[in-house]
């Protein structure tokens, strides 16, 4: 299983970014996916996840601003991030738990300037 995240960058507060995660080695129709983030000096935390049947879950801090989606044909998971805040600055990681094992992609850095 490999997960490749992309789409991070530097953006001003109030701006938007779209993260993309390309998954390989998984049957995307049965896999759940999630986006996590880790800010400097902080623990990694769940941002949003999406189940194989499309159920979505969001952290309170991003509810209403972020949207997770998936494309099972192209095996991609997206995180649309709107109204970004400096507190959203972190390394964002794509994750899947597949047949009982956790898999993480290399993170993509999101920096939000005030």
C-alpha positions as CSV (number, residue, x, y, z in Angstrom):
1,X,0.0,0.0,0.0
2,X,1.3,3.4,-0.9
3,X,-0.2,6.8,-0.3
4,X,1.1,9.9,-1.9
5,X,-0.2,13.3,-0.7
6,X,0.2,16.5,-2.6
7,X,-1.2,20.0,-2.8
8,X,0.3,21.7,0.2
9,X,1.8,25.1,0.1
10,X,1.8,28.6,1.5
11,X,-1.5,30.5,1.5
12,X,-2.8,33.6,3.2
13,X,-5.4,33.4,5.9
14,X,-8.9,33.2,4.4
15,X,-7.5,31.4,1.3
16,X,-8.1,27.8,0.1
17,X,-6.1,24.8,-0.8
18,X,-7.0,21.3,-2.1
19,X,-5.0,18.4,-1.0
20,X,-4.9,15.2,-3.0
21,X,-3.9,11.7,-1.9
22,X,-3.1,9.0,-4.5
23,X,-3.5,5.5,-3.3
24,X,-2.0,2.4,-4.8
25,X,-2.1,-1.2,-3.7
26,X,-5.6,-1.0,-2.2
27,X,-9.0,-1.9,-3.3
28,X,-10.3,1.7,-2.9
29,X,-13.9,0.4,-2.9
30,X,-13.5,-1.2,0.6
31,X,-10.9,1.1,2.1
32,X,-11.6,3.9,4.6
33,X,-9.4,7.0,4.3
34,X,-8.5,9.9,6.5
35,X,-6.5,13.1,6.6
36,X,-4.5,13.8,9.7
37,X,-2.3,16.8,10.6
38,X,0.6,17.5,12.9
39,X,1.6,21.0,13.9
40,X,5.0,21.7,15.4
41,X,5.2,20.5,18.9
42,X,1.7,19.0,18.7
43,X,0.4,15.4,18.4
44,X,-1.0,14.2,15.2
45,X,-4.7,14.7,15.0
46,X,-7.6,13.6,12.8
47,X,-8.9,16.2,10.5
48,X,-11.4,14.3,8.5
49,X,-12.2,10.8,7.4
50,X,-14.4,9.1,4.9
51,X,-15.6,5.5,4.9
52,X,-15.9,3.1,2.0
53,X,-19.6,3.9,1.8
54,X,-19.1,7.6,1.9
55,X,-19.8,8.5,5.5
56,X,-17.7,11.5,6.5
57,X,-16.4,12.7,9.9
58,X,-14.7,16.0,10.7
59,X,-12.8,17.5,13.6
60,X,-14.8,20.3,15.2
61,X,-12.1,22.8,14.3
62,X,-12.6,22.3,10.6
63,X,-16.3,21.6,10.4
64,X,-17.9,23.8,7.8
65,X,-14.6,24.8,6.3
66,X,-13.0,21.6,5.1
67,X,-14.6,18.9,2.9
68,X,-13.3,15.4,2.3
69,X,-14.2,13.4,-0.8
70,X,-13.0,10.4,-2.7
71,X,-12.8,9.1,-6.2
72,X,-12.7,5.3,-6.2
73,X,-12.1,5.0,-9.9
74,X,-8.8,7.0,-9.7
75,X,-8.1,5.9,-6.1
76,X,-7.8,9.4,-4.9
77,X,-8.9,11.1,-1.7
78,X,-9.2,14.9,-1.6
79,X,-9.4,17.5,1.2
80,X,-10.8,20.8,0.1
81,X,-9.7,23.4,2.7
82,X,-11.4,26.8,2.7
83,X,-11.2,29.8,4.9
84,X,-7.9,28.7,6.1
85,X,-6.5,30.0,9.4
86,X,-3.0,30.2,10.8
87,X,-4.0,27.5,13.2
88,X,-4.4,25.1,10.3
89,X,-0.6,25.3,9.7
90,X,0.7,21.7,9.9
91,X,2.0,18.8,8.0
92,X,-1.0,16.9,6.5
93,X,-0.9,13.1,6.2
94,X,-3.1,10.7,4.2
95,X,-4.1,7.6,6.1
96,X,-5.8,4.3,5.5
97,X,-6.4,1.3,7.7
98,X,-6.5,-1.6,5.3
99,X,-7.0,-5.2,6.4
100,X,-6.1,-4.2,10.0
101,X,-2.9,-2.4,9.2
102,X,-2.3,1.4,9.3
103,X,-0.7,3.0,6.3
104,X,0.6,6.5,6.1
105,X,1.7,8.6,3.3
106,X,4.5,11.2,3.5
107,X,3.0,14.4,4.6
108,X,2.5,17.6,2.7
109,X,3.1,20.9,4.4
110,X,0.4,23.5,4.7
111,X,1.4,27.0,5.9
112,X,-1.2,29.7,6.5
113,X,0.1,33.2,7.0
114,X,-1.8,35.8,8.9
